[in-house]
């Protein structure tokens, strides 16, 4: 028996719209949820930038070329370029933590 999957797009939320309002939350709750989500995203980006800056500083302090750093990290040279240029959307936190670990710079997390 063949199952038919409905692939029709029924709604697209605009980039400047509130997804929570579109999902049916009351306006005040939708606004709070959106603000909370934006704060979480900003915190994540801040952490990623800090880790990327640590990697970039290590490369600079060791006077390494990106190709040499790539070999040390076991990644491609364009991947190192993405780190140096703070392209946060291209990396997960765990990837950046692993890169720092390979450089002998283990990451510890402090909560509070």
C-alpha positions, -999 to 999 in steps of 0.1 A, spaced: 0 0 0 14 34 -10 11 63 15 6 97 0 25 124 18 11 159 16 39 182 6 18 213 -1 30 245 15 1 261 33 18 290 51 51 307 52 60 330 81 78 361 70 113 369 83 100 398 103 69 381 117 64 363 150 63 325 144 47 320 178 18 343 168 14 324 136 12 292 157 -18 306 175 -3 318 208 -20 349 223 -2 381 213 14 388 247 26 352 251 39 351 215 59 383 221 74 368 253 83 336 235 99 354 206 120 376 230 131 345 249 140 327 217 160 357 204 179 359 237 188 322 235 200 326 199 221 356 209 237 337 238 245 308 215 261 332 189 282 349 217 295 315 229 304 304 193 322 337 186 342 334 219 353 299 209 361 310 173 382 339 187 401 315 209 409 293 178 419 324 158 441 337 186 458 303 188 465 303 151 478 339 152 499 333 184 515 303 168 521 322 136 505 294 116 491 296 81 455 285 77 466 254 58 489 243 86 461 250 112 437 229 90 461 200 90 464 202 128 426 203 132 421 177 105 397 200 86 399 218 52 416 252 49 383 269 40 369 255 72 396 273 91 389 304 71 352 302 83 364 301 119 387 330 115 360 350 98 335 341 126 310 324 103 290 311 133 262 295 113 286 270 98 296 254 132 280 237 161 293 242 196 306 207 199 326 211 167 343 242 180 349 226 214 365 196 196 387 219 175 400 237 207 406 203 223 428 193 193 448 225 199 454 215 235 429 241 248 402 221 266 370 239 272 353 240 306 317 252 312 307 274 342 270 279 349 258 308 370 
